[in-house]
Amino acid sequence: FKKHGITTIRNFDALNDLRNLNYSGECIAAAGLHHQIVITIMDLPPGCEGAHTPEDYSKMLKDILDSDIPFHSVCFKDSSGTVHPRKVYETIQAARKMVPEDMILHLHTHDTAGIGISQYLAAIEAGITRIDLAMSPVSGGTAQPDILSMWHAMKGTDYTLDIDPLKYIKVEEVLRSHG
């Protein structure tokens, strides 16, 4: 990976089984790569209850912190794009209190339910360090929220994306012309 310019490996188990992250985490660290350990988050369908609360995610993070797994940062990953923004806020706020101040906390979501931007705004307010975005025409839906949509959503807040939106518009035009 490293010789091809890949410096970070995001390591996750969809069922949050920490045992499945141990060996791979050791290999990632031994290769001199940035090991980003992942906690999978989600919301459940209507009428279902289970182990998907901010408290459950805090317990998972505590288990990671108490383990011998070497890691450099933590990513909360919502592959379904369904986690309610309030739950995102509470999860990230609790995590920020548990890890060193300089540790990167990352949120990855998909825009499946159309709430990705709201999730990211909640996470930013709670202290997230990084988010994943995509560029139109390959953003939204089952992909990540759109870069320019996030830029618009952050206007008027205390936060900003350090981008030149006009350059993104030009790149999007090129992508569309080759589609």
C-alpha positions in Angstrom: 0.0 0.0 0.0 2.6 2.5 1.1 4.7 2.3 -2.1 1.6 3.3 -4.0 0.9 6.3 -1.8 -1.7 4.8 0.5 -0.9 6.0 4.0 -4.1 5.3 5.9 -6.0 2.1 6.2 -9.6 2.3 7.5 -10.2 -1.0 9.4 -13.7 -2.1 10.3 -15.9 -5.0 11.2 -19.5 -4.4 10.3 -20.7 -6.2 13.4 -18.3 -4.2 15.7 -16.5 -7.4 16.8 -13.3 -6.1 18.2 -11.6 -9.5 17.8 -11.8 -9.1 14.0 -9.8 -5.8 14.2 -6.9 -7.0 16.3 -4.7 -8.9 13.8 -5.4 -6.6 10.9 -4.7 -3.6 13.1 -1.3 -5.1 14.1 -0.4 -5.7 10.5 -1.4 -2.2 9.5 0.7 -0.7 12.3 3.6 -3.0 11.6 3.6 -1.8 7.9 4.1 1.8 9.1 0.6 2.9 8.0 -1.9 5.1 9.7 -4.4 2.7 11.3 -7.9 4.2 11.5 -10.0 1.9 13.6 -13.7 2.0 12.8 -16.9 1.8 14.9 -19.8 1.0 12.7 -22.9 3.0 13.6 -26.5 2.8 12.3 -30.1 3.4 13.1 -32.5 0.6 13.2 -35.7 0.2 11.2 -39.0 1.5 12.8 -40.2 -0.7 15.6 -36.7 -2.2 16.3 -34.5 -1.6 19.3 -31.0 -2.9 20.0 -27.4 -2.2 20.5 -27.1 1.0 18.5 -27.1 3.9 20.9 -24.5 6.5 21.8 -23.8 4.5 25.0 -23.2 1.4 23.0 -20.7 3.2 20.8 -19.0 4.7 23.8 -18.6 1.2 25.3 -17.1 0.1 22.0 -14.7 3.0 22.0 -13.7 2.2 25.6 -13.1 -1.4 24.7 -10.8 -0.2 21.9 -9.0 2.2 24.2 -8.5 -0.6 26.7 -7.3 -3.1 24.1 -3.8 -3.7 22.8 -4.8 -2.9 19.3 -2.4 -0.2 17.9 -4.3 2.6 16.2 -3.9 6.3 15.3 -7.4 7.6 14.8 -11.1 6.6 15.1 -13.7 6.6 12.4 -17.4 6.3 13.0 -18.9 4.8 9.9 -22.6 4.9 9.0 -22.7 2.7 5.9 -26.5 2.9 5.8 -26.7 6.7 6.0 -29.5 6.4 8.5 -28.2 7.6 11.9 -30.3 10.4 13.3 -28.2 13.6 13.5 -28.9 13.9 17.3 -27.4 10.4 17.8 -24.4 11.4 15.7 -23.9 14.5 17.9 -24.2 12.6 21.2 -21.9 9.8 19.9 -19.1 12.2 18.8 -19.5 14.5 21.8 -18.9 11.5 24.1 -16.0 10.2 22.0 -14.3 13.5 22.0 -14.2 13.4 25.8 -12.7 9.9 25.8 -9.8 10.3 23.4 -6.7 12.6 23.5 -7.5 16.1 22.3 -5.3 15.8 19.3 -6.7 12.4 18.1 -8.4 12.5 14.8 -12.1 11.6 15.0 -13.6 10.9 11.5 -17.2 10.5 10.4 -18.1 8.6 7.2 -21.6 8.4 6.0 -23.7 7.8 2.9 -26.5 10.1 1.8 -28.9 7.2 1.4 -31.7 8.7 3.6 -30.8 12.3 2.6 -29.6 13.3 6.0 -25.8 13.2 5.4 -25.3 16.9 5.5 -27.3 17.1 8.8 -25.3 14.3 10.3 -22.1 16.1 9.3 -23.2 19.5 10.8 -24.1 17.7 14.0 -20.8 16.0 14.1 -18.9 19.2 13.5 -20.7 20.9 16.4 -19.8 17.9 18.6 -16.1 18.1 17.8 -15.4 15.8 14.8 -12.1 16.4 13.1 -12.8 15.0 9.6 -15.7 14.1 7.3 -15.9 12.3 3.9 -17.5 14.1 1.0 -17.9 13.3 -2.7 -18.1 15.5 -5.8 -21.0 15.6 -8.1 -22.0 13.7 -10.2 -20.9 10.8 -8.0 -22.2 12.3 -4.7 -25.5 11.9 -2.8 -27.7 8.8 -2.6 -25.7 5.8 -1.7 -22.5 7.8 -2.0 -21.1 10.5 0.3 -22.8 13.9 0.7 -21.8 16.5 -1.9 -18.9 18.8 -1.3 -20.6 21.9 -2.6 -23.8 21.1 -0.7 -21.7 20.9 2.5 -20.0 24.1 1.6 -23.5 25.8 1.3 -24.7 24.2 4.6 -21.7 25.6 6.5 -22.3 29.2 5.3 -23.3 31.4 8.3 -21.8 29.0 10.8 -18.5 29.2 12.7 -17.1 26.5 10.4 -15.9 26.4 6.8 -14.6 24.0 4.2 -11.3 25.3 3.0 -12.1 25.1 -0.7 -12.6 27.3 -3.7 -16.1 26.4 -4.9 -15.5 27.8 -8.3 -12.7 25.3 -8.9 -15.1 22.5 -7.9 -17.7 23.7 -10.3 -15.1 23.6 -13.1 -14.1 20.1 -12.2 -17.7 18.9 -12.1 -18.3 20.4 -15.6 -15.3 18.3 -16.9 -16.6 15.2 -15.2 -20.1 15.7 -16.7 -18.7 16.2 -20.2 -16.9 12.8 -20.0 -19.9 11.0 -18.5 
